[in-house]
Amino acid sequence: GGGGAAASATTPERLRAATREDEEELVADVAAFLEDGPREVQELASGFASRFNVSVRARPDSPYSPDGKNDGSFKKWLLAKGFVSSGIFDHNKSNISLPAGGIPALPSFKAGTHKADTSYPADTSQSPVAPFKPPHGAGTSEARKLEEEVLAYLKTSGLCDMGSLRQVKNFGSRFNYLFFKRSKVNDGSWKRWLASLPRVEVVTDPVHAAYHGN
């Protein structure tokens, strides 16, 4: 009937399609949101809990109840991912902040100087990353300095998760202010900029290369 197309937007296929890479992108976005300082759990929940439900809670391999709501799972997940709780105030509130040194590299990216295996099956090839065209800062000395520091870090760290890289030396917040003059930028430009750097390749997480990812 005519309602088939509309109904398809909420079918379980969308939930089953969630991958570990969706979760890792969520971690990166929460970390970017916390760059300016701690936030109360409910404030984070209002902005990210719906994505948590789809990207984490609804996955078959999730340790969190798929039917739970307001059961504390979102906060437990934040702490499990390395975020820090301030302790309780006003009876049941708590602030969440970035740990000292930023969020550690996600387990699937702890590669040290290990080089990425790029011999993926054909069906996991990456689509080309769009060109990076920022509204501000391109070609400036500040842009060159940021590029040099990121390249120097990647040379010593090897394979590195993009979200975790934002936390090193405030690369993420410096990038946002330099190229966009904003504190928050979540439009994929970080990935496009990294892909534009010399000798830098954006690759799928090799542990979960069966999925297309960010």
Phi, psi and chi 1 to 4 in degrees:
 res  aa     phi    psi   chi1   chi2   chi3   chi4
   1 GLY       -  178.8      -      -      -      -
   2 GLY   -67.7  -17.5      -      -      -      -
   3 GLY   -86.8    0.0      -      -      -      -
   4 GLY   -61.9  -43.3      -      -      -      -
   5 ALA   -66.0  -40.1      -      -      -      -
   6 ALA   -66.7  -38.9      -      -      -      -
   7 ALA   -66.8  -28.9      -      -      -      -
   8 SER   -64.2  -20.8   67.3      -      -      -
   9 ALA   -68.3  -19.2      -      -      -      -
  10 THR  -118.2   14.2   54.6      -      -      -
  11 THR   -72.3  158.1   51.7      -      -      -
  12 PRO   -60.9  -17.7  -24.4   34.1      -      -
  13 GLU   -55.3  -35.9  -82.2   74.7   17.8      -
  14 ARG   -66.0  -38.2  -72.7 -166.0   66.1 -161.2
  15 LEU   -71.0  -42.3  -59.4 -177.0      -      -
  16 ARG   -66.8  -21.0  -75.1 -157.6  -62.3  -87.3
  17 ALA   -76.0  -12.3      -      -      -      -
  18 ALA   -63.3  140.0      -      -      -      -
  19 THR  -126.4  172.9   69.3      -      -      -
  20 ARG   -58.5  -29.8  -73.2  -75.7  -63.5  -84.9
  21 GLU   -71.1  -31.4  -69.5  178.9  -16.8      -
  22 ASP   -62.8  -40.8  -65.4  -43.5      -      -
  23 GLU   -64.9  -42.1  179.5  178.7    7.3      -
  24 GLU   -66.2  -35.2  -70.5  164.4    3.1      -
  25 GLU   -66.5  -37.1 -177.5  176.1  -65.6      -
  26 LEU   -63.6  -42.5  177.5   57.3      -      -
  27 VAL   -57.7  -45.2  171.4      -      -      -
  28 ALA   -63.4  -39.5      -      -      -      -
  29 ASP   -70.4  -38.2  -72.8  -12.9      -      -
  30 VAL   -63.7  -43.4  172.1      -      -      -
  31 ALA   -61.1  -40.8      -      -      -      -
  32 ALA   -64.1  -38.4      -      -      -      -
  33 PHE   -64.7  -31.4 -173.7   72.4      -      -
  34 LEU   -89.7    2.7  -68.1  172.9      -      -
  35 GLU   -60.8  -30.3  -76.7  177.1   -4.5      -
  36 ASP   -86.5   -1.0  -64.2  -27.1      -      -
  37 GLY   134.2  173.2      -      -      -      -
  38 PRO   -61.5  153.8  -19.6   31.8      -      -
  39 ARG  -134.6  148.0  -68.1  -74.5 -167.6  -84.7
  40 GLU   -69.9  146.9 -152.2  -85.7  -44.2      -
  41 VAL   -54.5  -42.8  171.3      -      -      -
  42 GLN   -66.2  -31.8  -72.9  -53.4  -47.1      -
  43 GLU   -66.5  -42.7 -177.8 -178.9   -6.4      -
  44 LEU   -63.8  -42.0  -72.8  171.4      -      -
  45 ALA   -61.6  -39.2      -      -      -      -
  46 SER   -64.1  -28.0   66.5      -      -      -
  47 GLY   -96.0  -25.7      -      -      -      -
  48 PHE  -126.8  -12.0  -64.1  102.1      -      -
  49 ALA   -63.0  -35.8      -      -      -      -
  50 SER   -64.7  -38.6   60.0      -      -      -
  51 ARG   -68.8  -36.3  -77.2  178.5   60.4 -169.8
  52 PHE   -59.1  -43.5  165.6   78.7      -      -
  53 ASN   -60.7  -39.5  -71.0  -22.0      -      -
  54 VAL   -80.9  -46.0  172.9      -      -      -
  55 SER   -81.2  -24.2  -58.4      -      -      -
  56 VAL  -121.8  -62.0 -177.2      -      -      -
  57 ARG   -59.6  -39.3 -167.2 -166.5  -74.3  -82.5
  58 ALA   -82.8   -8.1      -      -      -      -
  59 ARG   -72.0  144.7  -70.5 -151.1  -36.5  -92.7
  60 PRO   -59.9  -29.2  -23.6   33.2      -      -
  61 ASP   -91.9   10.3   61.5  -16.0      -      -
  62 SER   -75.3  139.0  170.8      -      -      -
  63 PRO   -80.3   -3.9   30.7  -35.1      -      -
  64 TYR   -99.6  143.8  -53.8  103.4      -      -
  65 SER   -60.2  126.9  168.1      -      -      -
  66 PRO   -68.2  -19.3   24.4  -33.1      -      -
  67 ASP   -99.6   -2.4  -57.4  -43.5      -      -
  68 GLY   -73.4  151.3      -      -      -      -
  69 LYS  -151.9  132.0 -168.0  171.3 -176.8 -178.8
  70 ASN    55.5   36.1  -60.4  -37.7      -      -
  71 ASP  -102.6   11.5   59.7   -2.3      -      -
  72 GLY    84.4    0.5      -      -      -      -
  73 SER   -64.2  -37.3  -67.9      -      -      -
  74 PHE   -62.4  -44.5  179.0   62.0      -      -
  75 LYS   -66.3  -41.5 -178.8  179.1  178.4 -178.3
  76 LYS   -59.6  -39.5  -68.8  174.5 -173.3  172.8
  77 TRP   -65.3  -42.9  173.5   79.9      -      -
  78 LEU   -57.1  -45.7  -70.9  170.0      -      -
  79 LEU   -68.0  -37.4  -60.6 -180.0      -      -
  80 ALA   -65.1  -27.6      -      -      -      -
  81 LYS   -87.1    1.0  -70.2  -61.5  170.8 -175.2
  82 GLY   105.9   -5.0      -      -      -      -
  83 PHE   -71.0  159.0  -64.2   99.4      -      -
  84 VAL  -115.1  134.3  177.1      -      -      -
  85 SER   -96.7  141.6  172.1      -      -      -
  86 SER   -81.2   -8.2   65.2      -      -      -
  87 GLY    97.9  173.9      -      -      -      -
  88 ILE   -90.1  139.1  -55.0  -62.6      -      -
  89 PHE  -141.2  161.9   64.7   93.0      -      -
  90 ASP    49.0   46.3  -73.4   -5.5      -      -
  91 HIS    77.9  -55.1  -56.7  -63.3      -      -
  92 ASN  -142.5   14.9   62.2   -9.7      -      -
  93 LYS   -96.1  153.1  -65.4 -178.3  178.7  180.0
  94 SER  -152.9  150.2   61.1      -      -      -
  95 ASN   -94.4  148.2  -75.7  -29.5      -      -
  96 ILE  -116.2  135.6  -62.5  -66.9      -      -
  97 SER  -138.1  168.5   60.3      -      -      -
  98 LEU   -72.8  143.6  -68.8  169.4      -      -
  99 PRO   -71.2  160.4   28.0  -34.6      -      -
 100 ALA   -57.6  129.3      -      -      -      -
 101 GLY    88.6   -2.3      -      -      -      -
 102 GLY    86.4  175.0      -      -      -      -
 103 ILE   -67.1  131.1  -69.0  -64.3      -      -
 104 PRO   -66.4  160.8   23.3  -32.8      -      -
 105 ALA   -56.6  138.3      -      -      -      -
 106 LEU   -63.9  149.0  -64.1  161.7      -      -
 107 PRO   -51.2  -38.3  -26.7   33.7      -      -
 108 SER   -72.5   -8.2   51.9      -      -      -
 109 PHE  -113.6    6.0  -73.1   88.2      -      -
 110 LYS   -75.2   83.5  -72.5 -179.8  177.9  174.5
 111 ALA  -113.3   -7.8      -      -      -      -
 112 GLY    58.0 -127.2      -      -      -      -
 113 THR   -94.8    9.4   55.7      -      -      -
 114 HIS   -61.5  134.9  173.0   69.2      -      -
 115 LYS   -88.0  143.7  -61.0  -59.3  179.9 -174.1
 116 ALA   -65.9  139.7      -      -      -      -
 117 ASP   -81.7  112.1  174.9   11.6      -      -
 118 THR   -97.7    8.1   54.6      -      -      -
 119 SER   -86.9   61.7   57.6      -      -      -
 120 TYR   -77.4  156.0  -58.9  134.8      -      -
 121 PRO   -59.1  157.3  -22.4   32.0      -      -
 122 ALA   -60.5  -31.6      -      -      -      -
 123 ASP   -79.0    2.1   63.3   -9.9      -      -
 124 THR  -112.5   14.9   61.3      -      -      -
 125 SER   -62.8  147.3   59.2      -      -      -
 126 GLN   -85.4  141.4  -67.2  -70.9  -76.8      -
 127 SER   -75.3  149.1   57.1      -      -      -
 128 PRO   -58.6  142.0  -21.1   31.7      -      -
 129 VAL   -81.4  135.5  177.8      -      -      -
 130 ALA   -62.2  152.2      -      -      -      -
 131 PRO   -64.8  151.7   21.1  -31.5      -      -
 132 PHE   -93.5  115.1  178.4   65.3      -      -
 133 LYS  -131.5   83.2  -63.8  178.4  179.1  178.4
 134 PRO   -76.4  155.7   32.2  -37.0      -      -
 135 PRO   -76.2  -18.8   24.7  -32.7      -      -
 136 HIS  -139.1  161.5  -52.1  -77.2      -      -
 137 GLY    77.9  -10.7      -      -      -      -
 138 ALA   -62.7  133.6      -      -      -      -
 139 GLY    80.4    1.1      -      -      -      -
 140 THR   -81.8  166.6   61.4      -      -      -
 141 SER   -63.9  -34.2   58.7      -      -      -
 142 GLU   -64.2  -39.5  -69.3   88.2   -9.2      -
 143 ALA   -64.2  -41.9      -      -      -      -
 144 ARG   -65.1  -39.0  -73.0 -168.7  -65.7  -88.3
 145 LYS   -64.2  -44.3 -175.0  175.0 -170.8  -60.5
 146 LEU   -62.9  -43.5 -177.8   60.4      -      -
 147 GLU   -60.0  -45.8  176.0 -179.7  -34.5      -
 148 GLU   -61.6  -40.3  -71.4  167.4    2.7      -
 149 GLU   -69.3  -41.2  -71.2 -173.6   38.6      -
 150 VAL   -65.0  -44.0  169.0      -      -      -
 151 LEU   -63.1  -40.0  -69.7  173.9      -      -
 152 ALA   -63.9  -40.2      -      -      -      -
 153 TYR   -66.6  -45.2  177.8   79.4      -      -
 154 LEU   -64.3  -31.3  -71.0  173.8      -      -
 155 LYS   -64.4  -34.5 -171.9  173.3 -178.3  179.8
 156 THR   -90.1  -28.3   58.7      -      -      -
 157 SER   -89.3  -24.1   71.5      -      -      -
 158 GLY    75.0 -149.4      -      -      -      -
 159 LEU   -58.2  131.1 -165.8   63.3      -      -
 160 CYS  -141.5  137.6  179.4      -      -      -
 161 ASP   -67.8  135.3  168.9   56.4      -      -
 162 MET   -62.2  -39.2  -73.7 -168.0  -64.8      -
 163 GLY   -65.6  -43.3      -      -      -      -
 164 SER   -66.4  -33.8  -59.6      -      -      -
 165 LEU   -61.6  -30.8 -176.9   61.1      -      -
 166 ARG   -60.2  -28.4  -69.1  179.6   63.5   89.2
 167 GLN   -82.2  -18.5  -47.5  -51.5  -41.9      -
 168 VAL   -71.6  124.6  177.6      -      -      -
 169 LYS    49.7   31.2  -62.8 -176.2  179.2  178.8
 170 ASN    56.5   31.0  -68.1  -42.4      -      -
 171 PHE   -54.0  -42.8  -74.1  153.9      -      -
 172 GLY   -63.5  -49.6      -      -      -      -
 173 SER   -69.2  -34.6   56.6      -      -      -
 174 ARG   -63.9  -41.8  -70.5  165.5   58.3 -169.5
 175 PHE   -60.0  -46.1  167.7   87.6      -      -
 176 ASN   -60.0  -47.5  -67.9  -11.9      -      -
 177 TYR   -72.9  -35.9  -78.1  108.8      -      -
 178 LEU   -66.2  -49.7  171.6   60.2      -      -
 179 PHE   -95.6  -19.6  -67.4  119.8      -      -
 180 PHE  -128.6  -11.2  -63.9   91.0      -      -
 181 LYS    54.7   37.2  -60.2 -167.2 -175.7  -55.1
 182 ARG  -136.3  156.2  -59.7 -152.7  -49.1  -93.5
 183 SER   -82.9  -24.0   61.1      -      -      -
 184 LYS  -127.6  127.2  -59.4  -73.6 -173.9  -64.1
 185 VAL  -139.5  112.3 -178.8      -      -      -
 186 ASN  -129.0   55.0  -72.6  -44.5      -      -
 187 ASP  -116.8   15.2   61.8   -5.1      -      -
 188 GLY    87.8    0.2      -      -      -      -
 189 SER   -67.4  -31.5   56.5      -      -      -
 190 TRP   -58.6  -45.3  174.7 -116.8      -      -
 191 LYS   -64.5  -42.4  176.6  179.9  178.9  178.9
 192 ARG   -64.8  -38.5  -68.6 -165.1  -65.4  -86.6
 193 TRP   -66.5  -45.9  178.8   69.2      -      -
 194 LEU   -58.7  -42.5  -70.3  172.4      -      -
 195 ALA   -65.4  -22.8      -      -      -      -
 196 SER   -82.8  -12.4   74.6      -      -      -
 197 LEU   -75.8  147.7  -59.0 -178.3      -      -
 198 PRO   -64.7  137.3   22.1  -32.3      -      -
 199 ARG    65.0   17.2  -58.0 -179.2  -55.7  -77.0
 200 VAL  -110.0  130.2  172.0      -      -      -
 201 GLU  -121.6  131.6 -177.7 -178.9   14.7      -
 202 VAL   -91.6  117.4  176.5      -      -      -
 203 VAL  -124.4  159.4  -62.7      -      -      -
 204 THR   -67.1  143.8  -55.0      -      -      -
 205 ASP   -49.1  115.5  167.9    0.7      -      -
 206 PRO   -64.6  -23.1   20.7  -31.1      -      -
 207 VAL   -73.1  -30.9  176.4      -      -      -
 208 HIS  -120.6   41.6  -57.4  101.9      -      -
 209 ALA   -69.2   -6.7      -      -      -      -
 210 ALA   -71.2  -14.9      -      -      -      -
 211 TYR  -106.9  151.8  -58.1  112.7      -      -
 212 HIS   -77.2  140.2  -68.1  -82.7      -      -
 213 GLY  -143.8  177.9      -      -      -      -
 214 ASN  -108.7      -  -63.7  -54.3      -      -
